[in-house]
Amino acid sequence: MTGCHVCGLVQRVTPGQAATCPRCEARVHMRKPDSLSRSWALLLAAYVLYIPANLLPMMVTSTIFGVQQDTIMSGVVLFWTSGSWMLAVIVFTASILVPLLKLFAMTYLLLTVGRRSAAEPESRTRLYRIVELIGRWSMLDVFVVALVVALVQIRSLATITAGAGTTAFGAVVVLTLLASRCFDSRLIWDHARQENSHD
């Protein structure tokens, strides 16, 4: 028995044979096809884009005094030096720390599955669930930029536009989300099960 990955309908599928969901007509697989290679490709693309996401400006502020470009880190420093410590910590955690930890966590999961490790499947499954859970909150920085842009435009204090870093950062978040979605967590247990059967 397996569930359709589109509508969730549970149905009987013969291993090794292609099947179609009778409700939504999506292809049904016992396992996610090419899980490791797809996850690796998306994760490597996210690593590449993580660099411009942190080096390119997230916000471009134009006032009568000039134009200022802020990256994620310069925004954190600005919040910190202006006394908004809590906001600085939130932006640093959501925009730098969490995406980096997600990349490392997915790398660890893919490496251990690729090496057929049978060690601590419960811990690795728990780590995968955490990665899935926090993935949606990684867009916080993009939301902060959108909120600041809207507030400033309303008050006519300055003109703020989203920089190229925003696009790269959004792409990193989407790519890591897709990498974790493509990863078949049952692979973690395959080798643990084989190890137990040999004992």
Salt bridges, closest charged atoms under 4 A:
ASP184 OD1 - ARG186 NE 2.96
ASP190 OD2 - ARG31 NH1 2.97
ASP190 OD1 - ARG193 NH1 3.64
